[in-house]
């Protein structure tokens, strides 16, 4: 066992140095920056498009009615959001409001969704039938609020509605649950994203060495288990190095952004149930086990490929496999019993994602002490299976496939 680990360390150091010293590593490190830039660009364009997607209603009514509607909308928007209600645009009423409404609705430059006319007592909303799905229902709420405010003003002009007082308490259980669900999903996404980004490179890890017969030289010197384990460790180290550099850049950007926040602004309290120190350690451990599980599987699959074209063909189904595992692990978030959460905890490929979600929702530590050895056992088994299949199908050598090593020596024959 010690000899196998020493050989794996030599293979890992060789592959790690070769990967880091290559020119492609620079482009590999720049990949997340392009992702962030494109995400920011897409977010900016989406925000501008969303701002233009708020429906606009033309109000062709008297000034008193228009002011009442605008005040009612402002009150409702203050309690919800700007996009929760259609925008109101006052327009001077014409003699024939029905003809004016049809003219405004047909105006392609103004892009009105509906036209409000009449008074608070006799309102009229002109527009196509489908406006009732959003514009019609929201305009009914605005009208109801305006009618209520006007009735209250006429009934008791001097009355003042009391303002809402606050009794500040500790963190509410419902809010804390939602926060921890968000932390659980965040941890799952981080592990899934980086594993998806980095582990598929292992599919083509053996292609070059198979083509130039280097793998046969290595297999003659050390065991295939050591080769597979060493390559897995090397790519894990490369991925951790990349994550460390990306994390440092993100940390500097975050620290700079915090300095730009207005004075007195406090970030919302967010914390996992198990606490940030242990959660951070578990996040690193579960990323490692998830990468090792997926990586050992990908090494075994990629080891059977004979060309880069076959590897490219395998990329899509393997990506869907990872997405399926991610979806399975998502059932753990907010689950209260059931069969699927248990399957997500026990199934080795979804276990890391499911357990990091558990760390965000529960303060119990003992499940992780069981899950980590369970995942490590499957890493060991997958490496054994992958190397045994490679020996049988590619090198055409070896006897029966053994998933567990034999620790007993054969008797010496004289």
N, C-alpha and C positions, 0 to 999 in steps of 0.2 A: 504493500500500500504506500509506504514511504517512497519507494523507488518510482511508483507511478506518479505521485505528487511532484517529485523532483523533475521528472520528465515533462510533466504538464507545465511546470513553471518555466522550463527552458523554451518550450513551444510558445507559451503565452508571451514571454519576453521578446522572442523573435518576431512574432506577429505584431505585437504592440509597437515595437520600434519601427517596423516596416510600414505600419499604417500611419503613425504620427509623422514620420519623416517624408511622406509622400506629398506631392503637390495637391492631390485631391482632398487631403485633410483640410486645407485652407478653405476650399469651396464647401466642404462638409460643415465647417464651423460657421460659414456665412449663411447657410441655409435658413436657420431660424430668423435671421435678420430680414431676409426677403419675405418670410412668412409674416413677420410682424408688420413690415411695411405694407404688404398687400392687404393684410387684415385692417390696418388703419385706413388705407385708401378705400377699401370696400365699406368700412364703417362710416367714413365721412360721406361717401356717395349715398349710402343707404339713409343716413340721417337727413341729408338734404332732400332726398326723395320722399322720406316719411313726412317731413315738414310740409311738402307740397301736396301730400295726399289727404290732408284734413279737408273734408267737404265744406263748402261755403254756401251759406243760405242768404239770399238777398232779402232785406226787410224793407218793404214798400208800405210803410205805415206812418201815422202821425208821430211827431217828435216825442210825445209823452209815452206812447206805446213802445217806440223804439228804445227809449231810455230805460224803460222798465224791463224789456227783454235783455238789453245789454247788461244791466245790473244783475239780473237773475242768472245770466250765464256766467258772469264774473264770480258770483257767489258759489255756484256749482263747480266751476273750474278750480277755485281755491281749495275746495274740499277733495277734488279728484286729480285731474291733470288736464293740460291744455288740449290734448288730443281726444279726451273723452267726450267732447261736445263739438258740434260743427261751429265753424266761425260765422259770425253775423256781420253782414256788410250793409249799412244803411243806404238807401236810395230814395230819392224824392219820388213820391207816388204820382202816377199819371191819372188822367180822368177815368180811363178804363183800365182797372188793375188787372183784369184777366188777360187782356191783350198784352199789357206790359209784362205780365208773368211769362207768357209764352215766348215773347221776344227775348227776355232775359235768359230763359232756360236754353234757347237755341243759340245764344251767343257763345261761340267756341273760344273766344279770347278770355272771357270772364270765367267760364267753366262753373257756373252755378249748378248746385245739385237740386235746389228747390227755391221757392219764393214764398215768403210770408207776407200776408196782407191782412187788412181788417183791423180789429181792435182786440183787447184782451177779453171782452165779453163775446165778441163774434169773430174769432180767428179763422183764417183761411190759409191753408198750406197747399201751394200748387207745385206739381211735379209728377214724375212717372210713378207707377205703382210700386216699384221696388225700393223707393226711398223709405218705406215704412220699416225696413229691416234695421236701419241705423239712424238716418237723418230724421225720419218721422217720429220714432220713439224718443230720441233725444230732444227734439223740438217740443214734444209733449211735456217732457220734464221741465224744460226751460219755461214754457208757458204756465205750467202749474205753479212753479216757484214765483213767477211774476204775479200771477193772480193772488197767491197767498200773501205775498208782501203788500200788494195793493189793498187787499181786504183788511189786513191788519193795520195799515196806515190810516184807512178811512174810519175804522172802528175805534181805534185808540191812538190818536196822533202823537200823544206825549209818552206813550209806553216805550220802555227800553228793554230789549231782550237781554237777559243776563249772559255774560260771557262764560265760556266753559272753564271751570277751575280744574287744576291738576293736583293729584295726590301722588307724588313720586314714590314708587315702591321698588323692590328688587326686580331682577329680570323675570319676565313672565315665562311660564313653562311653555306656552304655545310658541312664543317668539324664539325661545331657546331651542325648541325642537326644530323649527324651520332653519335656524342658523346652522345647527349641527347637520341637518340634512344637506345644506349647501356645502359645508366642509367635507362631508362624505363624498358628494358628487365631484367636488374639486379634486380630492385625492385620487379618485378613480380616473378622472380625466387626465391628470398629470401622468400617472403610470401608463395608462392606455396610449396617450399621445406619444410619449417618448419611446415606448416599446414599439409602437407602430412605425415610428420614424427611423428607429435605429436597428431593430432586430432583423428586418427583412434583408439586410446586407449579408447575413449569414447564409442565405440561400446560394449565393455565388462564391462563397468562401473557398470551396474546394475545387472549383472548375479549373482554375489556372494550374493548380498543383497536380490535378489529374491529367491534364493535357501534356504537361512537360515531365511527367513521371516522377516528380519530386515526392509525391505522396507515398510511392513505393519505397523510396529511399528512407523516408521517415518511418514507415511501417516496419522496415527491417531493423531499424535502430531502437525504436520504442514501441510500446503497445498503442493500438488504435484508441483505446480508452484515454490514454494520456494525450494523444493528438487532439481528439475531439474536446476534451476538457480544457486543454491549453488554449485552443482556438476560441472556445467560449469565454474563457477568462480574459483573453486579449481583447475581444470585442466588447466585453463588459467594461473593461478598464478604459477603452476608447470612448465608450458612451458616457461613462462617469466623468471623464475628463471634459468632454463636451458640455455635459450638464453643469459641471462646476464653473466653466467659463461663461456659459450662458446665464447661470444664476448670478455670477458676479456682475455681469453687465446689467441684468435686470435689477439687482440690488442698488447699483449706482443710479440707474434711471429712477427707481422708486424714491431713493433718498433725495434726488434732485427735485422730483415732482412734489414731495412733501413740503419742501421749502417754499414752493410756489403757492401753497394753500393759504387762504386768508387766516389772519391771526385769530385764535380762539376756536378754530374749527377742529373738531375731534373726529377721528376715524371711528366707525361703528365697532363695538366690541364683538369680535369673532373668535371663538375658541372651540376646539374639539372637546368631546366629553373626557377623553383620556389625558388631556393636557398637551400643550404644544411641544415640550421637550420629548416626551415619549412618542407622540404622534410623528414628529420629524424623524426620529430613529426608525419607527415602524415604516414610514413612507420610503425611506432608503432601503430598508430590508426587503419590503414587498416589491419594490421596483427591481431589486437584484434577483429575487426568486422568480418574479414574472418574466424578466429578461432571460434568465437561465432556462426556465421551462420552455418558453417560446423559441429561444435560440437553439436549445438541444433538439427540439422538434424540427426546426428549419434546417439545422445541420444535417439531420438524418434525411430529410426530404431532398435538400439540395445535393447531398452526396450521391443520390441516385440519378441526378441529371447529367447528361452528357455534353450539353452545350449551353451557351448563354441564352439562346432562343427558348430552350425548354424552361430555364429559370424564369424568363420573362412571362412565359405562359402560365407558370405557377403563381405569379405574383397576385393576380386577381382573386383566385379562390382562397389563397392564404389570407389576403386582406379581409375578405368576407368572413373567414374563420375567426379572425381577431375581433371583428365587429360583432359577431354572434356571441362570443365570449363576453364582450363588454356589455351587451344587452342583457345577457343572463345575470351578470353581476349587479346590474342596476336594480333588480328586484329586491335586493337586500335593503336598499335605502327606504326607510319608513315601514318595512315589513313587520308584521306582528304574527309570527308563526306561519305555517304552511310548508309545503313540500319543496317548492322552488328555491326559497332561501337556503334550505338545508343542502340541496343539490349544488347551489352556487358556492357554499362553504366547502363542500367535500370535493367537488370536481377540481382536479389539480390546476387546470388552466384558468379557471375563474376564481380560484381560492384567494390569490393575492389581492385582486380587485375587490372581492367581497369582504375580506378581512380589513382592508384599509377603510372601507365604509363602516365596518363595525367599530373600528377605533374612533371614528368621528362621532358615533352615536352612543356608544356605551363606554363606561369607565372600567369595565372588567379587563383584567390583564391575562387571566389564565387561558382564554381561547387562543390568544396569539402564541402562547408557549406550546400549544398543541399544533397549531397551524403551520408554524415555521418548520419544525422537523418533518411534518407531513409533506410539505412542498419540497424540502431538500431531498427527501427520499425519492420523490418522483423525478427530480433532476438527475439523481444518480441512475435511476432505472432507465430514463430516456437516453442518457449518454451510453449506457450499456447496450440498449436496443439499437441505437443508431450506429454505433461502432460495429456491432455484430452483423447488422444488415449490410453495412458497407464492406465488411470482410467477405461476406458470402456472395454478394451480388456483383461487386466491383473488382475486388482483388481475387475472387474465386479461390479462396483458401479458408481454412478453418473447418472444424467439425460442427457439432451441434451448437445452436445458439444458446448461450448461457447468460441469463439476466443477472445472476448473482455470482460474485467471485467465489472461487474455492480457496479456502484458507488452509486446508490440509494438503500436505505434500504427498506425492506418490512414493511408494516404497522404492528404495534404491535397488536396482537390479545389477547384480554382478555379472 
